[in-house]
Amino acid sequence: MFSECFSAGDIEGLMALYEGDTVFPNHHGTFRGPEQIRPVLQGNLDSGAMIEFDRQTAFETGDLALVQNAWTLTNSGGEKVTGVSAEIAKKQSDGTWK
């Protein structure tokens, strides 16, 4: 879902993936909650960067899951940055994950 929303430039779709108390660390710092996370994600979208995910692994237990993704972010100049993300997702009452 993140990749689809990112590729579509859909900031609302991206934000819908996070709960209100989410912690979002990256190489610029640690961002907490939608007020801090939205501008970080919007900046990535506005930059024209593209993201690709590879080798997703998920470990689910009950209503929690640990998700790990290898990713490559390509900026508008063609420079690539690679990394691995680790997220904890919680199953919502409607069956979706955040």
N, CA, C and O of each residue as an XYZ file, in Angstrom:
392
protein
N       0.814     -1.194      0.000
C       0.000      0.000      0.000
C       0.858      1.258      0.000
O       0.551      2.221     -0.704
N       1.936      1.256      0.790
C       2.802      2.428      0.846
C       3.335      2.743     -0.551
O       3.289      3.889     -0.997
N       3.839      1.723     -1.232
C       4.410      1.919     -2.562
C       3.375      2.466     -3.538
O       3.673      3.367     -4.322
N       2.164      1.925     -3.492
C       1.110      2.395     -4.388
C       0.761      3.849     -4.124
O       0.644      4.644     -5.056
N       0.595      4.193     -2.869
C       0.254      5.575     -2.514
C       1.396      6.529     -2.849
O       1.167      7.626     -3.357
N       2.624      6.108     -2.563
C       3.792      6.937     -2.849
C       3.884      7.203     -4.341
O       4.068      8.345     -4.761
N       3.756      6.151     -5.146
C       3.857      6.296     -6.604
C       2.761      7.190     -7.164
O       2.971      7.893     -8.153
N       1.592      7.164     -6.531
C       0.468      7.977     -6.990
C       0.511      9.400     -6.438
O      -0.314     10.234     -6.810
N       1.477      9.683     -5.546
C       1.541     11.011     -4.934
C       0.388     11.260     -3.980
O      -0.017     12.404     -3.777
N      -0.143     10.193     -3.392
C      -1.345     10.256     -2.564
C      -0.986     10.420     -1.085
O      -0.842      9.432     -0.365
N      -0.844     11.657     -0.641
C      -0.470     11.911      0.746
C      -1.561     11.443      1.707
O      -1.245     10.953      2.791
N      -2.814     11.577      1.344
C      -3.890     11.126      2.235
C      -3.860      9.607      2.381
O      -4.074      9.084      3.474
N      -3.596      8.903      1.290
C      -3.473      7.453      1.355
C      -2.309      7.029      2.228
O      -2.425      6.077      2.999
N      -1.183      7.730      2.112
C      -0.023      7.431      2.964
C      -0.352      7.669      4.423
O      -0.044      6.831      5.271
N      -0.966      8.788      4.727
C      -1.274      9.117      6.112
C      -2.272      8.135      6.715
O      -2.243      7.884      7.920
N      -3.150      7.581      5.891
C      -4.141      6.620      6.377
C      -3.496      5.317      6.841
O      -4.146      4.509      7.505
N      -2.222      5.105      6.499
C      -1.511      3.894      6.900
C      -0.977      3.967      8.325
O      -0.509      2.963      8.862
N      -1.043      5.150      8.943
C      -0.432      5.353     10.256
C      -1.469      5.654     11.320
O      -2.450      6.354     11.069
N      -1.242      5.114     12.519
C      -2.061      5.477     13.663
C      -1.583      6.827     14.194
O      -0.492      7.276     13.843
N      -2.374      7.466     15.019
C      -2.070      8.803     15.507
C      -0.805      8.926     16.332
O      -0.212     10.003     16.390
N      -0.379      7.845     16.972
C       0.811      7.914     17.820
C       2.038      7.275     17.171
O       2.972      6.875     17.867
N       2.038      7.181     15.858
C       3.146      6.569     15.124
C       4.450      7.334     15.328
O       4.459      8.563     15.402
N       5.538      6.596     15.416
C       6.891      7.157     15.448
C       7.533      6.798     14.109
O       7.539      5.631     13.716
N       8.071      7.790     13.410
C       8.605      7.630     12.062
C      10.046      8.147     12.039
O      10.270      9.333     11.800
N      11.020      7.272     12.283
C      12.417      7.724     12.227
C      12.962      7.638     10.801
O      12.605      6.735     10.045
N      13.815      8.571     10.449
C      14.588      8.474      9.207
C      15.936      9.159      9.440
O      16.249      9.545     10.566
N      16.727      9.310      8.389
C      18.078      9.857      8.573
C      18.084     11.347      8.941
O      19.142     11.899      9.243
N      16.922     11.997      8.920
C      16.837     13.410      9.320
C      16.394     13.587     10.767
O      16.494     14.682     11.319
N      15.899     12.501     11.389
C      15.430     12.607     12.763
C      14.296     11.652     13.038
O      14.018     10.751     12.246
N      13.647     11.852     14.158
C      12.510     11.030     14.555
C      11.282     11.917     14.611
O      11.276     12.953     15.276
N      10.251     11.502     13.910
C       9.038     12.297     13.773
C       7.888     11.542     14.421
O       7.773     10.326     14.268
N       7.046     12.254     15.138
C       5.968     11.630     15.905
C       4.625     12.242     15.528
O       4.471     13.463     15.489
N       3.670     11.383     15.257
C       2.305     11.824     14.984
C       2.138     12.439     13.610
O       3.118     12.775     12.946
N       0.894     12.583     13.186
C       0.610     13.062     11.837
C       1.119     14.474     11.536
O       1.470     14.771     10.394
N       1.162     15.346     12.545
C       1.606     16.719     12.304
C       3.079     16.771     11.894
O       3.475     17.647     11.125
N       3.883     15.849     12.397
C       5.306     15.812     12.045
C       5.574     14.892     10.852
O       6.471     15.167     10.055
N       4.818     13.814     10.720
C       5.062     12.844      9.662
C       4.612     13.354      8.297
O       5.306     13.141      7.303
N       3.465     14.022      8.234
C       2.926     14.498      6.956
C       3.937     15.336      6.167
O       4.130     15.069      4.981
N       4.593     16.339      6.768
C       5.528     17.136      5.961
C       6.732     16.337      5.470
O       7.277     16.638      4.408
N       7.150     15.330      6.219
C       8.266     14.487      5.774
C       7.853     13.713      4.530
O       8.570     13.706      3.529
N       6.701     13.066      4.597
C       6.225     12.302      3.444
C       5.906     13.215      2.267
O       6.209     12.878      1.123
N       5.296     14.371      2.536
C       4.972     15.309      1.455
C       6.242     15.808      0.772
O       6.273     15.979     -0.447
N       7.285     16.039      1.561
C       8.564     16.457      0.982
C       9.124     15.407      0.040
O       9.661     15.744     -1.016
N       9.005     14.133      0.411
C       9.445     13.063     -0.484
C       8.629     13.048     -1.766
O       9.178     12.900     -2.858
N       7.317     13.202     -1.630
C       6.465     13.216     -2.821
C       6.794     14.410     -3.707
O       6.908     14.269     -4.925
N       6.947     15.582     -3.101
C       7.220     16.804     -3.865
C       8.569     16.762     -4.569
O       8.763     17.443     -5.576
N       9.499     15.975     -4.052
C      10.838     15.909     -4.631
C      10.881     15.120     -5.933
O      11.874     15.173     -6.660
N       9.812     14.390     -6.231
C       9.807     13.566     -7.432
C      10.497     12.225     -7.245
O      10.718     11.503     -8.217
N      10.836     11.886     -6.018
C      11.497     10.608     -5.741
C      10.552      9.447     -6.036
O       9.330      9.587     -5.980
N      11.141      8.311     -6.349
C      10.401      7.071     -6.562
C      10.922      6.044     -5.569
O      12.107      6.043     -5.236
N      10.037      5.170     -5.093
C      10.460      4.144     -4.147
C      10.064      2.765     -4.664
O       8.987      2.571     -5.227
N      10.963      1.828     -4.456
C      10.700      0.433     -4.799
C      11.008     -0.415     -3.579
O      12.003     -0.194     -2.889
N      10.144     -1.387     -3.321
C      10.345     -2.306     -2.205
C      10.715     -3.680     -2.736
O      10.266     -4.092     -3.806
N      11.539     -4.380     -1.973
C      11.994     -5.707     -2.360
C      12.124     -6.548     -1.098
O      12.462     -6.027     -0.035
N      11.865     -7.807     -1.207
C      12.080     -8.767     -0.116
C      11.299     -8.426      1.147
O      11.881     -8.274      2.221
N      10.003     -8.308      1.016
C       9.177     -8.061      2.200
C       9.050     -9.342      3.023
O       8.837    -10.429      2.485
N       9.184     -9.189      4.309
C       8.982    -10.277      5.259
C       8.019     -9.781      6.320
O       8.149     -8.658      6.808
N       7.060    -10.608      6.675
C       6.095    -10.221      7.706
C       5.921    -11.372      8.690
O       5.806    -12.535      8.303
N       5.907    -11.021      9.948
C       5.664    -11.969     11.029
C       4.429    -11.482     11.770
O       4.447    -10.420     12.392
N       3.361    -12.259     11.702
C       2.085    -11.854     12.280
C       1.763    -12.708     13.500
O       1.942    -13.926     13.486
N       1.289    -12.057     14.545
C       0.782    -12.758     15.716
C      -0.405    -11.974     16.260
O      -0.268    -10.826     16.683
N      -1.554    -12.601     16.241
C      -2.759    -11.918     16.701
C      -3.039    -10.678     15.876
O      -3.123    -10.745     14.650
N      -3.185     -9.542     16.549
C      -3.481     -8.292     15.839
C      -2.246     -7.422     15.625
O      -2.366     -6.232     15.337
N      -1.046     -8.019     15.767
C       0.202     -7.297     15.520
C       1.027     -8.014     14.464
O       0.961     -9.236     14.335
N       1.803     -7.245     13.709
C       2.706     -7.819     12.717
C       3.991     -6.995     12.669
O       3.961     -5.768     12.759
N       5.103     -7.681     12.529
C       6.386     -7.042     12.281
C       6.645     -7.201     10.793
O       6.679     -8.317     10.275
N       6.826     -6.079     10.107
C       7.018     -6.085      8.655
C       8.380     -5.480      8.356
O       8.723     -4.412      8.864
N       9.148     -6.169      7.528
C      10.472     -5.682      7.136
C      10.513     -5.603      5.609
O      10.096     -6.530      4.913
N      11.016     -4.492      5.112
C      11.128     -4.274      3.666
C      12.514     -3.753      3.325
O      13.027     -2.852      3.988
N      13.113     -4.319      2.295
C      14.279     -3.685      1.686
C      13.719     -2.694      0.672
O      12.750     -3.000     -0.022
N      14.316     -1.519      0.583
C      13.787     -0.501     -0.322
C      14.915      0.246     -1.027
O      16.054      0.287     -0.563
N      14.554      0.832     -2.157
C      15.447      1.721     -2.904
C      14.666      2.982     -3.232
O      13.597      2.920     -3.839
N      15.202      4.121     -2.830
C      14.610      5.418     -3.136
C      15.484      6.072     -4.192
O      16.688      6.240     -3.996
N      14.880      6.438     -5.307
C      15.602      7.093     -6.395
C      15.111      8.530     -6.480
O      13.923      8.776     -6.684
N      16.041      9.488     -6.320
C      15.622     10.888     -6.382
C      15.488     11.336     -7.830
O      15.814     10.582     -8.748
N      15.013     12.552     -8.036
C      14.754     13.048     -9.393
C      16.022     13.155    -10.224
O      15.948     13.199    -11.452
N      17.194     13.197     -9.577
C      18.461     13.243    -10.292
C      19.019     11.865    -10.613
O      20.084     11.745    -11.218
N      18.298     10.827    -10.209
C      18.730      9.466    -10.498
C      19.599      8.831     -9.419
O      19.984      7.669     -9.544
N      19.913      9.577     -8.363
C      20.707      9.006     -7.270
C      19.845      8.038     -6.480
O      18.664      8.286     -6.240
N      20.459      6.929     -6.080
C      19.726      5.901     -5.341
C      20.235      5.795     -3.913
O      21.434      5.881     -3.651
N      19.303      5.609     -3.007
C      19.591      5.346     -1.602
C      18.849      4.063     -1.268
O      17.677      3.909     -1.611
N      19.531      3.145     -0.600
C      18.891      1.896     -0.225
C      18.842      1.765      1.284
O      19.630      2.383      2.000
N      17.927      0.970      1.752
C      17.812      0.735      3.181
C      16.846     -0.391      3.472
O      16.322     -1.039      2.566
N      16.626     -0.604      4.733
C      15.675     -1.607      5.199
C      14.793     -0.947      6.242
O      15.287     -0.274      7.147
N      13.502     -1.137      6.117
C      12.577     -0.599      7.106
C      12.045     -1.737      7.970
O      11.990     -2.889      7.539
N      11.663     -1.402      9.165
C      10.981     -2.335     10.065
C       9.797     -1.587     10.651
O       9.949     -0.513     11.234
N       8.636     -2.159     10.492
C       7.423     -1.518     10.990
C       6.634     -2.495     11.837
O       6.661     -3.704     11.605
N       5.944     -1.966     12.802
C       4.988     -2.757     13.564
C       3.611     -2.274     13.135
O       3.286     -1.092     13.249
N       2.815     -3.201     12.645
C       1.464     -2.870     12.190
C       0.445     -3.493     13.143
O       0.661     -4.565     13.709
N      -0.666     -2.786     13.299
C      -1.747     -3.268     14.164
C      -3.001     -3.440     13.326
O      -3.401     -2.547     12.580
N      -3.616     -4.618     13.467
C      -4.849     -4.879     12.734
C      -5.966     -4.035     13.336
O      -6.164     -4.008     14.551
N      -6.684     -3.354     12.463
C      -7.781     -2.493     12.880
C      -9.078     -3.297     12.933
O      -9.130     -4.416     12.421
N     -10.097     -2.756     13.530
C     -11.365     -3.456     13.684
C     -12.013     -3.787     12.335
O     -12.810     -4.721     12.246
N     -11.676     -3.024     11.279
C     -12.227     -3.297      9.951
C     -11.362     -4.281      9.150
O     -11.650     -4.547      7.983
N     -10.310     -4.817      9.769
C      -9.462     -5.801      9.106
C      -8.251     -5.223      8.389
O      -7.381     -5.973      7.945
N      -8.182     -3.905      8.270
C      -7.012     -3.276      7.640
C      -5.885     -3.172      8.658
O      -6.089     -3.388      9.852
N      -4.706     -2.841      8.175
C      -3.522     -2.719      9.039
C      -3.013     -1.295      9.011
O      -3.024     -0.650      7.963
N      -2.567     -0.800     10.152
C      -1.932      0.524     10.240
C      -0.653      0.357     11.015
O       0.071      1.329     11.229
